[in-house]
Amino acid sequence: MSLASGATFGAYRIIEPLGRGGMASVYKAYEAALDRYVALKVLPGEFLHDETFAERFRREAKVVARLEHPNIIPIHAFGIEGGIPWMAMRLISGGPLSGRLGDDRLGPERIIT
């Protein structure tokens, strides 16, 4: 499942795709009620009929929501919209970590910051 820019997904308006990982697609989205942009993580269509993936996604949301640390992105909300699990997280700038790494390894001074 892919969400188009400008589409509405629950309380969020999709702005643009940010990336895709092994288990989810992430979009920049706007939450009008709180006048803020979020990273909206959505379980893709190919995993929707596999309860194992859906349960893993739910468990990830619960576990991460309990964590409080300045280097962990907080989860604002979790829900299911039209049978699709999602979580809204703080949107941070800087792009994906893979783009920062390139072919180089991070030195200790960059890991700590």
C-alpha positions as CSV (number, residue, x, y, z in Angstrom):
1,M,0.0,0.0,0.0
2,S,1.3,3.4,-1.0
3,L,-0.2,6.7,0.2
4,A,-0.2,9.5,-2.3
5,S,0.9,13.1,-1.5
6,G,-2.2,15.1,-0.5
7,A,-4.2,12.0,0.5
8,T,-5.8,11.9,3.9
9,F,-5.1,9.1,6.3
10,G,-7.1,9.4,9.5
11,A,-6.2,12.7,11.1
12,Y,-3.2,13.2,8.9
13,R,-2.6,14.7,5.4
14,I,0.2,12.9,3.5
15,I,2.9,15.3,2.4
16,E,5.5,13.0,0.9
17,P,7.1,9.6,1.3
18,L,10.3,9.6,3.4
19,G,11.4,6.0,3.1
20,R,10.7,2.4,3.4
21,G,12.3,-0.2,5.8
22,G,11.9,-3.9,6.1
23,M,8.6,-3.7,7.8
24,A,7.0,-0.2,7.2
25,S,6.7,2.8,5.0
26,V,7.3,6.2,6.5
27,Y,5.7,9.4,5.3
28,K,5.9,13.1,6.2
29,A,2.4,14.0,7.2
30,Y,0.6,17.0,8.6
31,E,-1.7,16.8,11.7
32,A,-4.0,19.8,11.4
33,A,-5.6,19.5,14.9
34,L,-2.2,20.1,16.6
35,D,-0.7,22.1,13.7
36,R,2.4,19.9,13.4
37,Y,4.3,17.7,11.0
38,V,4.9,14.1,12.0
39,A,6.6,11.0,10.6
40,L,3.8,8.6,9.9
41,K,4.9,5.0,9.9
42,V,2.5,2.6,8.2
43,L,2.5,-1.2,7.8
44,P,2.6,-1.8,4.0
45,G,-0.1,-3.7,2.1
46,E,1.9,-6.9,1.6
47,F,2.0,-7.4,5.4
48,L,-1.6,-6.5,6.2
49,H,-2.9,-10.1,6.0
50,D,0.0,-11.5,8.1
51,E,-1.0,-11.3,11.7
52,T,2.6,-11.9,12.8
53,F,3.7,-8.6,11.1
54,A,0.8,-6.7,12.4
55,E,1.4,-8.0,16.0
56,R,5.1,-7.1,15.6
57,F,4.2,-3.6,14.5
58,R,1.9,-3.2,17.5
59,R,4.5,-4.5,19.9
60,E,7.1,-2.1,18.5
61,A,4.7,0.8,19.1
62,K,4.1,-0.2,22.7
63,V,7.7,-0.8,23.5
64,V,9.0,2.4,22.0
65,A,6.2,4.5,23.5
66,R,7.5,3.4,27.0
67,L,11.0,4.6,26.3
68,E,12.1,8.1,27.3
69,H,15.6,9.1,26.1
70,P,16.8,12.2,24.1
71,N,18.1,9.9,21.4
72,I,15.0,7.9,20.9
73,I,12.2,9.3,18.6
74,P,9.0,9.5,20.7
75,I,5.7,8.0,19.4
76,H,2.8,10.5,19.5
77,A,0.1,8.1,18.6
78,F,-0.8,4.6,17.4
79,G,-3.9,3.3,15.7
80,I,-5.5,1.3,13.0
81,E,-7.1,3.1,10.0
82,G,-9.1,1.0,7.6
83,G,-7.4,-2.1,8.9
84,I,-4.0,-0.6,8.5
85,P,-1.8,-0.2,11.6
86,W,0.1,3.1,11.9
87,M,2.1,5.1,14.4
88,A,2.8,8.9,14.4
89,M,6.3,9.9,15.6
90,R,8.2,13.1,16.0
91,L,9.5,14.3,12.6
92,I,13.2,15.0,12.6
93,S,15.3,16.6,9.9
94,G,18.6,15.3,8.5
95,G,17.5,12.5,6.2
96,P,18.1,8.8,6.7
97,L,21.1,7.4,8.6
98,S,22.1,5.4,5.5
99,G,22.7,8.7,3.7
100,R,25.0,10.0,6.4
101,L,27.0,6.8,6.6
102,G,27.7,6.3,2.9
103,D,30.7,4.0,2.7
104,D,32.4,5.4,5.8
105,R,32.0,4.3,9.3
106,L,31.1,6.8,12.0
107,G,33.8,7.8,14.4
108,P,33.1,8.0,18.1
109,E,32.7,11.8,18.1
110,R,29.8,11.5,15.5
111,I,28.2,8.5,17.2
112,I,27.9,10.4,20.5
113,T,26.3,13.5,19.0
